[in-house]
Amino acid sequence: MAARFFATLALIFTLFLRNLSVLPACHAPDVRLKVVLVADVHADADFTRERMNGMREMFAALGRTQNDADTLVMAGDLTNCGDYFEYVNLLNCLNVYCRIPDRVPEMGNHDSWNHNDDPDYVKAERYFKAFCAFNGIYTDKVYYEKRVNGIPFLVLGVEAGDFGEPYHSDAQLNWFEQELNVAVAGEQPVFVVCHKDLRGLGAAAGRISQILTAASETAKAPIVFVSGHYHSIGENTFRRQNDKLFWLNLPSMQYTDDRGLAFIAEVTAHTVILTGVYILPDEPAEGYCYKIDY
């Protein structure tokens, strides 16, 4: 109980640091939206572990080199076990080291307590929603819509402990279909954030694929489906399904390469550019730059 009290007290303190240290985004005027995309952060409950040292180093680097970004998308596995202290450590790290004030978090399989000795999805869901609230997102579900500079982000989430078979309810899938159809009617790019891509979505894969494909047939701007989970970068990182539907599978932020890996998305009036970057040296990942015209 005492540990939780002091961890929460530290979090309240770092919230003040976040507000004091953040400067407004000032990217090129022709860029409507700049997004830093990461996945599989896997925050630890022990703030002194090497994994946490790496996480702090990489978020600090992103804060220095990408502080003109409008938002930071975290595509699942924010934590290792969905534990209270893991979320607090992640929030403190973001508030102190990362100068990107706006965030779009998504719930992955690890966040559903699937690696905890005593799995409890009810707690996992509560902690994730609290994490969202501390980032200014007030949602009564693990899925939600958020707009940044007018660009929609549709965030999906598992609704039960994900032990290899994620569960997305009919209510969530119906919501997704409705929201995606509304979003594409706006004739601007749409980002869909889901920790697993079709390879890992189980029973929901067919319906999600159908919803995306149908929406892409009427869309006038790209739909970019952003996922993580597999930790790797390679031939499955980017796929173009048709002229309007694209799949970006993010590598793990810190497990794939000791220099760290992220993607930067820049949206202009007629293009979406997705660029892989090594975080620590702030260098492009050769061969991982994709330009989508619309």
C-alpha positions as CSV (number, residue, x, y, z in Angstrom):
1,M,0.0,0.0,0.0
2,A,2.8,2.4,0.9
3,A,4.6,1.6,-2.4
4,R,1.5,2.4,-4.3
5,F,1.0,5.7,-2.4
6,F,4.5,6.9,-3.1
7,A,4.4,5.8,-6.8
8,T,1.1,7.8,-7.2
9,L,2.6,10.8,-5.5
10,A,5.6,10.7,-7.9
11,L,3.1,10.5,-10.8
12,I,1.3,13.6,-9.6
13,F,4.6,15.4,-9.4
14,T,5.7,14.4,-12.9
15,L,2.4,15.6,-14.4
16,F,3.5,19.1,-13.4
17,L,6.9,18.5,-15.1
18,R,5.1,17.4,-18.2
19,N,3.1,20.7,-18.4
20,L,6.2,22.8,-17.7
21,S,8.5,21.2,-20.2
22,V,6.4,20.8,-23.3
23,L,6.7,23.3,-26.1
24,P,4.1,23.6,-28.9
25,A,4.7,21.6,-32.1
26,C,6.3,23.6,-34.8
27,H,6.8,21.3,-37.8
28,A,6.9,22.5,-41.4
29,P,3.7,24.5,-42.2
30,D,2.7,22.2,-45.1
31,V,2.6,19.2,-42.7
32,R,-0.9,18.9,-41.4
33,L,0.0,16.2,-38.9
34,K,3.2,14.6,-37.6
35,V,3.0,11.4,-35.6
36,V,5.6,9.3,-33.8
37,L,4.5,5.6,-34.0
38,V,5.9,3.0,-31.5
39,A,4.8,-0.4,-30.3
40,D,5.7,-3.0,-27.7
41,V,7.2,-0.7,-25.1
42,H,6.8,-3.3,-22.3
43,A,7.3,-1.0,-19.3
44,D,8.4,-2.8,-16.2
45,A,7.3,-2.5,-12.6
46,D,10.9,-2.3,-11.4
47,F,12.1,1.2,-12.4
48,T,15.8,0.2,-12.0
49,R,15.7,-2.7,-14.5
50,E,17.8,-2.5,-17.7
51,R,14.6,-2.5,-19.8
52,M,13.4,0.6,-18.0
53,N,16.8,2.3,-18.6
54,G,16.5,1.6,-22.3
55,M,12.9,2.9,-22.3
56,R,14.0,6.2,-20.6
57,E,16.8,6.6,-23.0
58,M,14.7,6.1,-26.1
59,F,11.8,8.3,-25.0
60,A,14.3,11.1,-24.1
61,A,15.8,10.8,-27.6
62,L,12.3,11.1,-29.1
63,G,11.7,14.1,-26.9
64,R,14.8,15.8,-28.3
65,T,14.6,14.9,-31.9
66,Q,10.8,14.6,-32.6
67,N,9.5,17.3,-30.3
68,D,7.7,18.9,-33.2
69,A,5.4,15.9,-33.4
70,D,1.7,16.4,-32.8
71,T,1.1,13.1,-31.1
72,L,2.7,9.8,-30.0
73,V,0.9,6.6,-30.9
74,M,1.7,3.5,-28.8
75,A,0.3,0.5,-30.5
76,G,-0.1,-1.9,-27.7
77,D,1.9,-3.8,-25.1
78,L,2.5,-0.6,-23.2
79,T,3.4,-2.8,-20.2
80,N,4.7,-6.2,-19.6
81,C,1.8,-7.5,-17.4
82,G,-0.8,-4.7,-17.2
83,D,0.4,-4.0,-13.7
84,Y,-0.4,-0.7,-11.8
85,F,3.3,0.1,-11.2
86,E,4.2,-0.6,-14.8
87,Y,1.7,2.1,-16.0
88,V,2.9,4.5,-13.3
89,N,6.5,4.0,-14.4
90,L,5.6,4.5,-18.1
91,L,3.6,7.7,-17.3
92,N,6.5,9.1,-15.2
93,C,8.9,8.3,-18.0
94,L,6.8,10.0,-20.6
95,N,6.1,13.0,-18.5
96,V,9.7,13.6,-17.5
97,Y,11.6,12.5,-20.7
98,C,9.3,12.8,-23.7
99,R,8.3,16.2,-25.0
100,I,5.4,15.0,-27.1
101,P,2.4,16.0,-25.0
102,D,-0.4,14.3,-26.9
103,R,-0.6,10.5,-26.8
104,V,-2.8,7.8,-28.4
105,P,-2.4,4.5,-26.4
106,E,-3.8,1.1,-27.3
107,M,-4.3,-2.0,-25.3
108,G,-2.2,-5.1,-26.3
109,N,-2.2,-8.7,-25.2
110,H,0.4,-8.0,-22.4
111,D,-1.7,-5.2,-21.1
112,S,-4.6,-7.7,-20.5
113,W,-2.6,-9.3,-17.7
114,N,-1.7,-12.3,-19.9
115,H,1.8,-12.6,-18.4
116,N,0.7,-12.1,-14.8
117,D,0.7,-15.0,-12.3
118,D,-2.8,-14.1,-11.3
119,P,-4.6,-12.8,-14.4
120,D,-7.4,-10.4,-13.8
121,Y,-8.8,-8.7,-16.9
122,V,-11.1,-6.4,-14.8
123,K,-8.0,-4.8,-13.2
124,A,-6.2,-4.7,-16.5
125,E,-9.1,-2.8,-18.1
126,R,-9.3,-0.4,-15.2
127,Y,-5.6,0.4,-15.3
128,F,-5.6,0.9,-19.0
129,K,-8.6,3.3,-18.8
130,A,-6.8,5.2,-16.0
131,F,-3.7,5.5,-18.2
132,C,-5.9,6.9,-21.0
133,A,-7.5,9.4,-18.5
134,F,-4.0,10.6,-17.4
135,N,-3.4,11.3,-21.1
136,G,-6.6,13.2,-21.6
137,I,-8.7,10.4,-23.1
138,Y,-11.8,9.7,-21.1
139,T,-13.4,6.5,-22.4
140,D,-15.7,3.9,-20.8
141,K,-14.4,1.2,-23.2
142,V,-11.0,-0.1,-24.3
143,Y,-11.7,1.2,-27.8
144,Y,-12.3,4.8,-28.8
145,E,-11.9,7.5,-31.5
146,K,-9.6,10.5,-31.2
147,R,-8.9,13.3,-33.6
148,V,-5.6,15.1,-33.8
149,N,-5.4,18.1,-36.0
150,G,-8.7,16.9,-37.5
151,I,-7.2,13.5,-38.5
152,P,-9.1,10.5,-37.0
153,F,-7.5,7.7,-35.1
154,L,-9.7,4.7,-34.5
155,V,-8.2,2.6,-31.6
156,L,-9.3,-1.0,-31.1
157,G,-8.8,-3.0,-28.0
158,V,-9.2,-6.5,-26.6
159,E,-12.2,-7.0,-24.3
160,A,-11.0,-10.1,-22.4
161,G,-7.6,-11.5,-21.3
162,D,-5.7,-12.2,-24.5
163,F,-4.0,-15.5,-24.0
164,G,-3.4,-16.0,-27.7
165,E,-7.0,-15.6,-28.8
166,P,-8.0,-11.9,-28.7
167,Y,-11.7,-11.1,-28.2
168,H,-13.4,-8.2,-29.9
169,S,-17.1,-8.0,-29.3
170,D,-19.8,-7.6,-32.0
171,A,-20.5,-4.2,-30.3
172,Q,-16.9,-3.1,-30.9
173,L,-16.9,-4.3,-34.5
174,N,-20.2,-2.6,-35.2
175,W,-18.8,0.6,-33.6
176,F,-15.6,0.2,-35.8
177,E,-17.6,-0.2,-39.0
178,Q,-19.8,2.9,-38.3
179,E,-16.9,5.1,-37.2
180,L,-14.7,4.1,-40.1
181,N,-17.4,4.8,-42.6
182,V,-17.9,8.3,-41.0
183,A,-14.2,8.9,-41.0
184,V,-13.5,8.0,-44.7
185,A,-16.4,10.2,-45.7
186,G,-14.4,13.1,-44.4
187,E,-11.9,12.6,-47.3
188,Q,-8.8,12.7,-45.2
189,P,-6.4,10.0,-44.0
190,V,-7.6,7.6,-41.3
191,F,-5.3,5.8,-38.8
192,V,-6.6,2.5,-37.3
193,V,-4.5,1.3,-34.3
194,C,-4.7,-2.3,-33.3
195,H,-2.0,-4.2,-31.5
196,K,-2.3,-7.3,-33.7
197,D,-2.7,-7.4,-37.4
198,L,-4.9,-10.0,-39.3
199,R,-2.4,-12.7,-38.5
200,G,-3.2,-12.6,-34.8
201,L,-6.8,-11.3,-34.6
202,G,-8.4,-14.7,-34.4
203,A,-12.2,-14.8,-34.9
204,A,-12.4,-11.0,-35.5
205,A,-9.9,-11.1,-38.4
206,G,-12.5,-11.8,-41.1
207,R,-14.9,-9.1,-40.0
208,I,-12.2,-6.5,-39.5
209,S,-10.8,-7.3,-43.0
210,Q,-14.2,-6.9,-44.5
211,I,-14.9,-3.6,-42.8
212,L,-11.5,-2.2,-43.9
213,T,-11.8,-3.4,-47.5
214,A,-15.4,-2.1,-47.9
215,A,-14.4,1.3,-46.5
216,S,-11.4,1.5,-48.7
217,E,-13.6,1.1,-51.8
218,T,-15.3,4.5,-51.1
219,A,-12.4,6.3,-49.4
220,K,-10.7,9.2,-51.2
221,A,-7.7,9.2,-48.8
222,P,-5.6,6.4,-47.3
223,I,-6.6,4.1,-44.4
224,V,-3.4,3.1,-42.5
225,F,-3.8,0.1,-40.2
226,V,-1.1,0.4,-37.6
227,S,-0.2,-2.7,-35.5
228,G,2.7,-4.2,-33.5
229,H,3.1,-7.5,-31.5
230,Y,5.7,-9.3,-33.6
231,H,8.6,-7.1,-32.6
232,S,10.3,-7.4,-36.0
233,I,11.1,-5.3,-39.0
234,G,11.2,-6.9,-42.4
235,E,9.1,-8.1,-45.3
236,N,5.9,-7.9,-43.2
237,T,6.4,-4.3,-42.1
238,F,4.5,-2.6,-44.9
239,R,1.8,-3.8,-47.2
240,R,-0.4,-2.1,-49.8
241,Q,-3.7,-3.9,-50.2
242,N,-5.1,-1.5,-52.7
243,D,-4.9,2.2,-53.6
244,K,-6.5,3.3,-50.3
245,L,-5.7,0.5,-47.7
246,F,-2.3,0.1,-46.2
247,W,-0.8,-2.0,-43.4
248,L,2.1,-0.9,-41.2
249,N,3.4,-3.4,-38.7
250,L,5.7,-1.7,-36.2
251,P,8.7,-3.3,-34.7
252,S,9.2,-3.2,-31.0
253,M,10.5,0.2,-29.9
254,Q,13.5,-1.3,-27.9
255,Y,13.7,-5.0,-28.5
256,T,14.3,-5.1,-32.2
257,D,17.5,-3.1,-32.3
258,D,19.7,-1.6,-29.6
259,R,19.4,1.7,-31.3
260,G,15.6,1.7,-30.9
261,L,13.1,1.7,-33.7
262,A,10.0,3.9,-34.5
263,F,8.1,5.2,-37.5
264,I,7.3,8.8,-38.2
265,A,4.1,9.6,-40.2
266,E,3.8,13.0,-41.8
267,V,0.5,14.0,-43.5
268,T,0.3,16.8,-46.0
269,A,-2.5,17.9,-48.3
270,H,-1.8,15.1,-50.8
271,T,0.6,12.6,-49.2
272,V,1.2,10.4,-46.2
273,I,4.9,9.6,-45.7
274,L,5.9,6.8,-43.3
275,T,9.6,6.7,-42.4
276,G,11.3,4.1,-40.2
277,V,13.9,5.7,-37.9
278,Y,16.6,4.4,-35.5
279,I,15.7,6.4,-32.4
280,L,19.1,6.9,-30.6
281,P,21.1,8.1,-33.5
282,D,18.0,9.7,-35.1
283,E,18.8,8.2,-38.5
284,P,16.4,6.8,-41.2
285,A,16.1,3.0,-41.4
286,E,17.3,2.4,-44.9
287,G,14.6,0.8,-47.1
288,Y,11.7,1.6,-44.8
289,C,10.3,4.8,-46.2
290,Y,6.9,4.7,-47.9
291,K,5.1,7.5,-49.7
292,I,1.4,7.3,-50.2
293,D,-0.2,9.8,-52.6
294,Y,-3.8,10.6,-52.6
